Amino acid sequence: MLSSPTLLVSIKMENESHADGLLNDSPTSTVHLHLDVIYIILSFLPQPDLIRAMSTCRTLNHAGVRHLLNFDVHLDSTRKIESFCAFMVVQAPLRYPFLCQLSIGGLDRPVSSESINQLVEILTHTSCLETLHLTCCDLLKSHHRLRAACSSLTSLKEFHMSWNGGPVSWAKDPLYQMVKQMQSPLVKVHLRSFGYIGRIGLDPAVLLHHCSTTLEDLTIYATAFQSELQFPRVRKLSLSSMGYPPLALTARNFPNLTDLTILRDIDRLNVADHQYRQLNHSVQLAGGGWKSLDRLAGWPLDLYKLGLTCQIRRVEFSCVYRDTHDIVTHILSDCRPSHVRIGLTREFPCVRCIPNEVAARLTYLRCTINLMYFFEKSDALFIVDGSITRDLMFVRQFRPELFASKIIASHPSIRYIAIQINWADPLFWKVLTMGVAKLLWTRRQQKIFRWL
């Protein structure tokens, strides 16, 4: 195994013709090295080392193109778009099939018509592009040929797009129509629309009907579930709803869901929220909803409003504060998890919000503590740099071992405890006997806990 691209510099390959034409006009030498070996060697190099190796000679420059285009191509400026298009068309169409991941967004000035034509040409002829991220809504809205090239792609597996809809109907929104007309068998989709159009959200059954049989992971903002269409392979769903998504319809559309995240953050509960929770309880008593989930995540008020009562293995709360620890108690009593992750801004809620019937079956508890909000009054220490040294000072001041001892004393049935403070490495405890715990430090043990 070559440890450095500098070792490659001393190797000169024989001028051999190759089917893809990438190694034509290479330097000659008496040393013979099979082209497949060169490709394999270059495939092990990280992107910075690969670029340095490609700059050493023409042979490695040509051979490294296919591996360079395997990395994410991130075009966040007009200059980068123009440079990328010029790079691709140098050996058109030989380089097109090697493009695998592309991100376009954050443009600082208009793109020239020549670069737009080249970008359309690249997207039209690329055959292995699997990941596409688009945040360039103005660019897409201005060039229908670019939208048509994106929607006509057939190789995409993962698609992300953020756009500002504006005060028009979905039927007139060009980016909405672009997504609706996509032809790729998408597996992972992330859609975020700003400026809710007509106060009507995105209906996955209408917008993503073309990939209903292939989609596995969906994140969608401003959701409005109105139509019924099953997505049988979706296991992970993250949604932010504009209103109250009908639980029965959502469960029918995603019957095999295992991971649910509620992205919306409501500030307070109102009468309609309590009515929605009671309605969902009735739906589940009648046999609707999901039978079980592996993971449920979100803010306490959102999860309380949703009112799931099915068995859930792991529940994650984004943040628990003074006014929500009683709500967390209700949520945990409803779904009876064995793993709980809690973000805290105060110490007291963690012990108080876990009911005894939940604690009796609780295996793993992880607390993430943000010390910026942990104390009633700010301290000068929290305004200075956030280096590791400061994090360690926070840890010593907070004394997480005392916090862990309180949890163990209140809930001795918990087997594993993890406490993370700010951005410091998390600390792990394994409860050995009643009231006795062992602090675990090794990286291998930390990796194990990350899977819990």
N, C-alpha and C positions, 0 to 999 in steps of 0.2 A: 504494500500500500504506500502510495506516495504521500508524504506528509506536507509537502509544500509545492506550490506551482513552479518554484524556481528549478526543481528537479526536472520539470518538463522542458525547460528551455534548452537543455543540452541535447535533446532528442530531435533529430531531423528525419522526417519521413520521406519515403520514396514517393515519387509522383505517380500515384495510381488513380485511374479514373474510377469514379464511384457513381452509383445509380442516381443519387440525389444531386450530384453536381456541386456539392458544397466544398469539395477538396480539390477542385481543378486548379492548375497552376501552382501547386505546392512545391516547396524546395525539394531537391533531390539529395539522396545520401545513400551510402552503402548499407546503412542500418535499416532493417525491415521491421515495421511494427504494424500489425493488422489494424485497419481502421476501426473495427469494432472495439478493440482494446483501447484506442484513444477515446472513443465515446464513453466507455465505462470509466476510465480514469477521470475524465472531466466531470462525470456525473456525481462524483464524491465531493467535489469542491463547493464550498459555500459561495454565495454570489460575489462578494468582494474578491476572493481568491480567483474565481473563474474569470472575472473581468481582467485581473492582472495577468493571468495566464494567456488570455486572448490577445493581449497587447504585446506579447513577446515575439510572435511570428504569424505569418499569414495562415499557415496550416492550422494552428490552434485557434486562430480567430475564426476561421470558417467552421471548424469542427465544434467550437463552443456555442455556436448560435442556437442550436436546438436546445441546449441545456439552459442557456441564458433566458430563453423565452418560456422555459418551464416555471421560472420565478414570476411573482406577481409584477406585472407592468403597471406602475402607478403614474398616471398622467394628471398632475394637479396644476398645470400651468400651460398656457398657450405655447410657450417655447418647447416644453417637453412633448406636446402633441406633434408639433412640426418636426422635431428631431426624431421622434419615434417613426413617423410616417416616412421620412427620408431614409431611415435605417431599413425599414421593411421593404421599400420598393427597389432598393439597390439590387436585390436578388429576387425580385418578384418573378413568379409566384412561389419560389422555392422556400421562402421563409414563412409564408402564411400558415402552413399546417402545424408549425411548432408553437404557435401562440396558444397558451393554455389559460392564463389568468389576466384580466384586464380591468383596470379601474380608471374612470374618467370623472374629473370634478374639480371644483375650486379654481376655475379659469379666471385669469386676471384681465384678459382683453379678448376681443373677437378673434376667432380662428379664420385664417385665410381660406378662400374658396378652394385653392389647390389642395390644402391639407384636408379639408372636408371631403373632397373627391377621393383622395388617397385613403382616408379612413373608411369611407364607404366601400372602397375596393377591397381593403383588408378584411373587413367584417363579412363581406359577401363571399369571399373565397376561403376564409379560415374554416377548417374542418374539425379542429380539436379544441376549440375554445370552450372551456367547461365552467369558468367563473367570470361573471360580469358584474361590476359595481358601477352604478351611474348616479352621480349627484349633480350633473350638468344639465339641469332642467331647461335653462334658457337656450343652451346650444341645441338640445333635442327639439324644443318647440319651434326653433327657427329653420330646421332642415328636415323636411319630411323624408328625404332619401336616407338620412341617417337613422331615423326612426324605423323605416322599412327594413333597413339592413339588420337592425337589432331584433326586430320581431321575426325576421325570416331565419334566424339562426336555428339550427336543429341539434347542435351538440351541447348546449348549455345544461349544466346540472345544478348550478347555484347562481341565483340572481338577486341583487340588492339594488333598490332604487329609492331615492328620496326626492320629492318634488313638491312645489307649491301649486296647489290646484287653482286657486282663484275663484271668484264668484260666478262660475258657469256650471252647467250641468255636466255630469260624467260623459254624456253622449257627445259633448263638444270638446272635452278635454283630450288633447292629442296624446298625452303620455298615458292616460288611462286606456285609451284605445290601443296604444302600442303594446301594453302589457296584455290586454285582452286577446290580441291577435298573435301572441307569441306561439311558436311551433315547437319549442324545445320540451323534452320530457323532464321538466324541472324536479329536482329532489329537495332543494332548500331555497326558500324565498323569504326575503326581508323587504317589506314595503312600508314606507312612511310618507304620508301625505299631509302637508301643512295647509292651513287655510281651508277648513272643511267646506266642501262645495255644497251649498244649499242645505247645510246641516244634515246631509245624508252620508253615512259612512260607506266604507268599502265592503262589498259583499263577496267573500271568497268564492262562493258557489258560482257567481257570475264572472268574476274577474279571472279566476284560475281554473276554469272548467277544463281547459286543455291539458292540465297536468294532474287531474284528480286521481288518476291511478298510479302516479309515480311519486307524488309529493310526500315527504317524510318529516320535514321541519319547516314550520311556518311562523314568521313574526310579522304581525300586521297591526298598524295603528289606525285609529278612527274606524273601528270595525262596526258593521251593521249586518247581523245575520238575519236574512230575510228569506232566502231560497234554500231548498233542501237538495243537497248533492253530497254524496258520501266521498270522503277522502280516506279510504281504508288503510293506507300505509302511513298516515301521519301519526307519529309518536310524540312529537314535541310541538307545543303550541304556545306562543306568546302573543298576547293581544291587549290592546287598549281600546275599550269600547266607548262609543259616544253616549250610550244609554245603558240599557239593561239587557244584555244578550239573553235570549230565551235558552234556559239550560237544556230543556228537552231537545230542541232543535240543534243546539251546538253539540250535544252528545251523540245525536244521530248522524250528524255530518262528520264527526271524528270519533267513530265507535271504538277504535283501538288506541286511544290516547293514553300515554303514561306520564307525560311531563307537561304541566300547565303553569304558566307564569302570567300574572295579571300586571300589566305595565302601568295602568292608570293610577294616579295618586290623588285620592279625594281628601279634602281637609276635614270634613266632618260628616256625620251621618244625619240624614233627614228622615222624615216619615216614609218617603218613597223607598229609601234604602232598606228600612226594616220590613216594609211590605214585600219587597223583592226577595229578601232573605226568607221570609215565611213562605212565599210562593215556591221557592226552590226546595225548601224542606218538604212541602206537599208533593212536588214533582218526584222527589226521590222516594218518598214513602209509597208512591204509586208505581214504583218500578222504573222511573226515568232516571236520566243521568248516568254516570259511570259507576261501575261496581267497585273499582279500586284505581288508584293512581300510585306511581312510584315517587313522584315529586310534585309539590305545590309550592309556589313562591310568589311573593308580592308584599305590599304594605298591609299592615294589620286591618285597616278599615276596609280595604278592597276585598281581602279574603273573608272577613266577617260578613260583608254584604253578599258575597257569593254563596255562603252558607252550605258548603259541601259537607256531607255526612258520611261519605264512603270511606273505606279504609285507605289511608295514605301513609306510605312508609316514611317519607321525609318531608318536613315542612320547613320552609325558609322564610323568615321575616326580614324585610329590608331594614327596618328600624322600629324598635320598641321604646316608647318614651312614657312619661308620667301618665298621660291620659289614655293610653292604649293597653296597659298591661292586663286589665280586666277583659278586654276584647280578645287578647291573645289566649286567655284562659278558656274562653268559649270556643275558640277555633280549635285548640288542642283537644278539648273534650269531645268535639264533634268528630274529628278524624283520627284520633288515637295513634299518633306516629311513634316510631321507634327511634327516629333520628330528627333532631331539631337544630336549626341554625338561626341565631338571633343576633341582629345588630343592635347595639345598645348606645344610648346617650347618657344613661344613668345606671348605677349599679343595682339598685333595689328591684327593678322589675323582673330580673331573670329568675330569682328564687320564688317570687310571689306568683308569677303567671303560669307556673307549671302545676296543674292539678295533680292530686295524689294518684288518681287512677291512671293518668298518663305517665307520671314518674315511675310507676311500678313496672311499666313495660319499656321505658326509655333506655336505649343502649348508648346513644351517642349525643352529646350536647356540645355545640360549638358557639362561642360568643365572640363577636367582633366589636371591639370597643373603640369609639372615636373620642379620644381624649380632648379634642378641640372643643367638644360640647359636654365633656364629662363633669366638669366642675362648675359650680354656680358662678364663680367669678373668674375672669380670664387672668392668666399669669404671664409674666414677661417671657417665661420659657417657651410658651406656645407661639410666640410671634417671631422668634428667631428661626434660623435655617432648620430644615427638616432632615438633617443628616442622620445616619445610623446612630451616632453618638447621642444625639438628642432623643431618638427613639428609645435607646437603652436607659436614658435618664428617666423617661416617662414610665418605662416598665418598672424601674426600681421605686419610683415615687408611688405608683399605683399598687405595687405588690400583688401581682396576680395570683400568687400562691395562697394568699388569704382569701381572695375571691373564690378560688377553686375549693378551698376548705369549707367555705360557706355552702357551696353547691353540694359538696359531698355530705355534709352534715344534714342538709335538708332533704336530699334525695340520694340515699346510699345505694340505690339499685342501679344508678348510672355507671356504666363500665368505663366509658372513655369521655374525657373532657378536653376540649381545645379552646384556648383563649388567645386571641390575636388583638394586639393593641396598636392602633394606627397602622403604619406600614412595616412594623417590625415582624420578624419571623414568628409564626404562631408557636405557642408552648402547648405540649400535650401531656396529659396525665392518664395513666391507666390505674383504675381502682382495683387494688388487690384484695383487700378484706374490708370489713366494716370500718369505715372512717379512715382507712389507710390508702394512700395513692402513691404511685411511682411516677416521677417526672421522666419523660422520654425525650431524648435529644437528637438521635441520629437522623440523618437525611432519609435513610431507607424507611424509618418509621413514619416520618413526616409524609412521604409519598403514599404510604398505606392509608394514613388518615385522610388524605385528600380524596381518596376514593369512597370514603364512608359517607 
